[in-house]
Amino acid sequence: MNEWNTSSSQGPDSPAARSADVSSAISVSAETDYLPEQSLPQEQTYAFCYTITITNNSDQAVRLLARSWLITDADGETSVVEGEGVVGQTPEILPGASFTYTSGSVFKTPVGTMQGYYQLQNRQGEYLRAEIPVFRLAMPNILN
């Protein structure tokens, strides 16, 4: 069965959707890597890739609909990046399964952080929000 109820009156920004606690149901982890071949430190360009694994610990399938990132560089400058799905996909994550993807970000400082949340929906049409814990992206040997 691969049918999704998209007729819910609770949109992704409704109070009920924002307050849905899925911290134990959906876990998010990140691994990062500096990309020296795509970086130009003399021009304040530091490229990183990150691999995210989203694990569905619940007993219901969920579909990842959207993402919202808060990106902060070492100077404290922030930007928000929001969009549909991840890497061009809106994957269904079955109970007990994981979805992993790799993407990248370019900073003007050798250190930065990313954090945010994913907007998901179960087959009953309920919207869920899974927090992405803060993780650091850093050029090797830049931090003690």
Number of C-alpha atoms within 10 A of each C-alpha: 4 6 7 14 11 15 10 12 9 15 15 19 12 11 10 14 18 16 12 13 14 16 14 10 15 23 18 19 14 18 13 17 16 21 15 14 8 12 19 13 14 7 9 13 16 25 24 23 16 19 14 17 16 20 19 23 19 16 10 15 20 25 19 24 20 19 20 18 17 16 19 19 19 14 10 10 10 14 12 12 11 15 13 15 18 17 10 8 12 14 14 19 21 17 16 14 13 16 15 12 13 14 12 13 14 19 20 18 18 22 20 24 17 21 16 18 18 24 22 27 25 18 16 15 17 20 26 26 24 23 19 22 13 14 15 16 23 21 19 12 6 8 8 4
